[in-house]
Amino acid sequence: MVSRAQLLELGLTSDAIAHRLDSGRLHRVATGVYAVGRPDLSREGRWMGALLSCGPAAVLSHRSAAAAWGIHPDRRTGTEATVSTDVRRLRPGVVVHCRALEADERTVRDGVPVTTVARTLLDLATQTTARQLERAINEADKLDLSNPEALRSALDRYRGRPGVVALRSILDRHSFRLTASELERRFLAIVRAAELPLPDTGTWLNGFEVDFHWPELGLVVEADGLRYHRTISQQARDRLRDQTHTAAGLTTLRFTHYQVRYESSHVRRTLVAVAARQHPRMGEGSLGVYPQGSFARAGGAARAGGAAAGGRGVR
């Protein structure tokens, strides 16, 4: 992709540009923007064409930037770009945001100028739901693009800006625990609905990384996602870790992708029943750690035998 201004800077005349257009060496993409060699454009090519049409300082931003980073899908055909405040160009198919960006808020990904991950998430926070934003934060961490602590620090410079409150509410450790997949995100929603305390996530225990761990309950829950728990070797390792945790006196529950997605009521009831059964092991004085309602409601199920939730893991 190249702009007319860039071609003129390289020494080409208007006639030379016109000749290359006539001969098929250049293909007009937008006013003053050309594809070189062939008219077919990749996604990145379309983005670059949109940015060149907005001026040399334009960068991909908001939902388009999130798509470029791979942290949030953007199925629209248009492009979002941020330009400096002195630019007032309207281009078909381009949503233009006018604001001044600092140099460290810009970077390049796959040859396309784009806002940094932190700036992208801040902009995305003004456009998406809390659930979509939490998912984008998780994806950024999973792809090693950012992490919650780095993002929290980056927000200090944006005090009072739109999007900061939404981001901070998700990053708050009392309401957010980082997970590595959509399946685990759904599981934490079930835990909240059950009024149970949020577990530790992604911690190491007995030589294994576990999905969810309640230290006070001696309870481990593994969420078997289709993407991460499908090979024979992984299944064998899962059995070994369950045996190791059981030998250490822990109770392990396993829920399948289907159960978490489509049988959330069953998962919630099982968690509450097992938590009620495990809780007496902690002794007097620990009840204040947990919401009382959940255990009161679970008491009957636990005393009824809890065969489905007993000492065996859910398979």
Rosetta blueprint (number, residue, H / E / L):
1 M L
2 V E
3 S E
4 R H
5 A H
6 Q H
7 L H
8 L H
9 E H
10 L L
11 G L
12 L L
13 T L
14 S H
15 D H
16 A H
17 I H
18 A H
19 H H
20 R H
21 L H
22 D H
23 S H
24 G L
25 R L
26 L E
27 H E
28 R E
29 V E
30 A E
31 T L
32 G L
33 V E
34 Y E
35 A E
36 V E
37 G L
38 R L
39 P L
40 D L
41 L L
42 S L
43 R H
44 E H
45 G H
46 R H
47 W H
48 M H
49 G H
50 A H
51 L H
52 L H
53 S H
54 C H
55 G L
56 P L
57 A L
58 A L
59 V E
60 L E
61 S L
62 H H
63 R H
64 S H
65 A H
66 A H
67 A H
68 A H
69 W H
70 G L
71 I L
72 H L
73 P L
74 D L
75 R L
76 R L
77 T L
78 G L
79 T E
80 E E
81 A E
82 T E
83 V E
84 S L
85 T L
86 D L
87 V L
88 R L
89 R L
90 L L
91 R L
92 P L
93 G L
94 V E
95 V E
96 V E
97 H E
98 C E
99 R L
100 A L
101 L L
102 E L
103 A H
104 D H
105 E H
106 R E
107 T E
108 V E
109 R E
110 D L
111 G L
112 V E
113 P E
114 V E
115 T E
116 T L
117 V H
118 A H
119 R H
120 T H
121 L H
122 L H
123 D H
124 L H
125 A L
126 T L
127 Q L
128 T L
129 T L
130 A H
131 R H
132 Q H
133 L H
134 E H
135 R H
136 A H
137 I H
138 N H
139 E H
140 A H
141 D H
142 K H
143 L L
144 D L
145 L L
146 S L
147 N L
148 P H
149 E H
150 A H
151 L H
152 R H
153 S H
154 A H
155 L H
156 D H
157 R H
158 Y H
159 R L
160 G L
161 R L
162 P L
163 G L
164 V H
165 V H
166 A H
167 L H
168 R H
169 S H
170 I H
171 L H
172 D L
173 R L
174 H L
175 S L
176 F L
177 R L
178 L L
179 T L
180 A L
181 S L
182 E H
183 L H
184 E H
185 R H
186 R H
187 F H
188 L H
189 A H
190 I H
191 V H
192 R H
193 A H
194 A L
195 E L
196 L L
197 P L
198 L L
199 P L
200 D E
201 T E
202 G E
203 T E
204 W E
205 L E
206 N L
207 G L
208 F E
209 E E
210 V E
211 D E
212 F E
213 H E
214 W E
215 P L
216 E L
217 L L
218 G L
219 L E
220 V E
221 V E
222 E E
223 A E
224 D E
225 G L
226 L L
227 R L
228 Y L
229 H L
230 R L
231 T L
232 I H
233 S H
234 Q H
235 Q H
236 A H
237 R H
238 D H
239 R H
240 L H
241 R H
242 D H
243 Q H
244 T H
245 H H
246 T H
247 A H
248 A L
249 G L
250 L L
251 T E
252 T E
253 L E
254 R E
255 F E
256 T E
257 H H
258 Y H
259 Q H
260 V H
261 R H
262 Y H
263 E L
264 S H
265 S H
266 H H
267 V H
268 R H
269 R H
270 T H
271 L H
272 V H
273 A H
274 V H
275 A H
276 A H
277 R H
278 Q H
279 H H
280 P H
281 R H
282 M H
283 G L
284 E L
285 G L
286 S L
287 L H
288 G H
289 V H
290 Y L
291 P L
292 Q H
293 G H
294 S H
295 F H
296 A H
297 R H
298 A H
299 G H
300 G H
301 A H
302 A H
303 R H
304 A L
305 G L
306 G L
307 A L
308 A L
309 A L
310 G L
311 G L
312 R L
313 G L
314 V L
315 R L
